[in-house]
């Protein structure tokens, strides 16, 4: 199976368009239509959406192919039409890898906030003032970690270049002098041609795995605990509005759990791990390329369409074209993000 640069360009352009469109709309809705008592969750969502757009732009610049071959996984970039130096291309692909390191921690922080809000024990104070800067820095450190791995451990070397040369030509129609890449080759041959585990690559894999496992564990635990809290609120809600609100938040939580698991954690986890155990997933790794690019475009959709205030406001944006009467506005009775309960 061979994938062309033209098809990859089409997919990347589509992802960029929808990422900019949906995230821009969501930022507008957050600023103009959020319940007054949503507090700093608005700031976090704007931060998430802004990063998603940046991610999509860098992904479009690099236009990577993500692939697994034998004992190696790699992200490769064509520089046939690249107008700048090869070193700058290497920086670009490492920055894109860094974006991958930011994403899991953004997701985890999102779930932590949601749990604190549902818990109603005043812990939202840790998302205000100087603490908020701390939450902003954590994902950046995750991105610096992935950038570091890509730049210092996964850069071009002769053994890796020779190992992936044929598969790159067959699958992407590229010669190695037309590319830069970031690759982890687990079992390069020694001087006698015998494959040997590269311990530096293995250690980098451990670091990479921890940087994904930690936020994934936080997401699962916070998601499960939030689920439990929402079930209790549904059972003991004081009014129909409260029950309806919590049910809609539960639906958003389910979708927001599904998206990162199936679009990010599972594909990348399989891609990183399979070569270590001599599992060649080959053409299946194409899916990772598309899911990696797709995630920034679809991430804002659950909040936009499940949270009623945003959904109705979104429909109002198109009322002038539909020539219909705008939907009734939802009364701001939400208590989920009440700042008075956070102090």
NORCOR-V87485 format. One record per helix or strand of 2 or more residues. SS is the DSSP state (H for helix, E for strand). FROM is the first residue (numbers start at 0). TO is the last residue. If there is no record, write none. Layout:
BEGIN
SS | FROM | TO
SS | FROM | TO
END
This chain:
BEGIN
H | 4 | 32
H | 35 | 37
H | 40 | 61
E | 64 | 68
E | 71 | 77
H | 85 | 118
H | 122 | 126
H | 129 | 151
H | 157 | 171
H | 175 | 177
E | 178 | 184
H | 198 | 235
H | 239 | 276
H | 281 | 297
H | 300 | 305
H | 307 | 316
H | 318 | 321
H | 338 | 340
END
